[in-house]
Amino acid sequence: MRIRYYPKGESGDVQEYLRALRRDPRTMKAAVKLDIDLQTLEEFWPETLNVTVRRLKGWEPLLEIKRRYDRAGYRIFFCVRRDELWLLSAYEKHSEGAPRSELEKAYGRMQLVLGERR
């Protein structure tokens, strides 16, 4: 599998989000753990090994990487297209359940990546 970033493939919002986490000393270790999660998925998909991946019921085929670190929850929404894992959006979780606005944004981007929406 190959990691791709919405919208351009080589760069996008999730890549910028991870860079910002790496620059902040308080979140640098969380970014490293997310990087390891992504490398694991890139190498072993569809086996998720120790990476927590959740299918989002009602938002199929949207998927979510879940990472907990230092009392914070980090989420990356993604989808699979052929041999590519498309990272659609990411956020730090502050409440139970994913915010509807984040789900709608990721779902819309997924539809564009999968060619289901123009």
C-alpha positions in Angstrom: 0.0 0.0 0.0 1.0 3.6 -0.5 0.1 6.5 1.7 -1.6 9.4 -0.2 -2.7 12.7 1.2 -6.0 14.4 0.2 -6.2 16.4 -2.1 -3.0 16.2 -4.1 -1.6 12.8 -3.1 1.9 14.0 -2.1 0.7 16.8 0.2 -2.5 17.8 2.1 -4.2 18.7 5.3 -3.2 15.5 7.2 0.4 15.9 6.3 0.3 19.5 7.6 -1.5 18.4 10.8 1.2 15.8 11.5 3.9 18.4 10.9 2.3 20.8 13.4 2.2 18.0 16.0 5.9 17.3 15.4 6.8 20.9 15.9 5.0 21.2 19.3 7.1 19.6 22.2 3.8 18.7 23.9 2.5 16.6 21.0 5.7 15.4 19.4 5.5 11.9 20.9 1.9 11.6 19.7 3.0 12.5 16.2 5.7 9.8 16.3 3.2 7.2 17.4 0.8 8.3 14.5 3.8 8.0 12.1 4.4 4.5 13.3 0.7 3.6 12.9 0.7 4.9 9.3 4.0 3.0 8.5 2.4 -0.1 9.9 -0.7 0.2 7.8 1.3 1.1 4.7 3.4 -2.1 5.0 0.8 -4.6 6.3 -2.7 -3.5 5.2 -5.2 -5.0 5.4 -3.7 -6.5 8.6 -3.8 -3.7 11.2 -1.6 -5.4 13.8 -1.4 -3.1 16.8 -3.0 -0.1 15.0 -6.6 0.6 16.1 -8.7 1.0 12.9 -12.5 1.4 13.1 -15.0 1.2 10.3 -17.5 4.0 10.7 -21.0 2.5 10.6 -23.3 4.6 8.3 -20.3 6.3 6.7 -18.9 3.3 4.7 -16.3 2.8 3.4 -14.8 5.6 5.6 -12.2 4.3 8.1 -10.6 5.9 11.2 -7.2 5.4 12.8 -7.6 5.9 16.6 -4.5 6.8 18.7 -4.6 7.6 22.4 -1.6 9.4 23.9 -1.2 11.4 27.1 -4.9 11.7 27.8 -5.7 13.0 24.3 -7.3 11.2 21.4 -6.0 11.6 17.9 -8.0 10.5 14.8 -7.2 10.2 11.1 -9.9 9.5 8.6 -8.9 7.5 5.6 -10.2 5.4 2.7 -8.7 2.7 0.5 -8.5 3.0 -3.3 -6.8 0.1 -5.1 -3.3 0.0 -3.5 -3.5 3.4 -1.9 -4.5 4.6 1.6 -5.9 8.1 1.3 -5.6 10.2 4.4 -8.5 12.6 4.3 -8.6 14.6 7.5 -7.3 14.5 11.1 -8.2 16.1 14.4 -7.6 15.9 18.1 -10.6 14.4 19.9 -12.2 16.3 22.8 -15.5 14.5 23.2 -17.3 11.2 22.8 -18.0 10.4 19.2 -16.6 12.1 16.2 -17.9 15.6 15.5 -20.4 15.5 12.6 -18.6 18.3 10.8 -15.4 16.2 10.8 -17.3 13.1 9.5 -19.0 15.1 6.8 -15.7 16.7 5.6 -13.9 13.3 5.5 -16.9 11.6 3.8 -17.1 14.3 1.1 -13.3 14.0 0.5 -13.6 10.3 0.3 -16.3 10.5 -2.3 -14.0 12.7 -4.4 -11.1 10.3 -4.0 -13.2 7.3 -5.0 -14.8 9.2 -7.9 -18.3 9.1 -6.5 -18.7 12.8 -6.5 -17.6 15.6 -8.7 
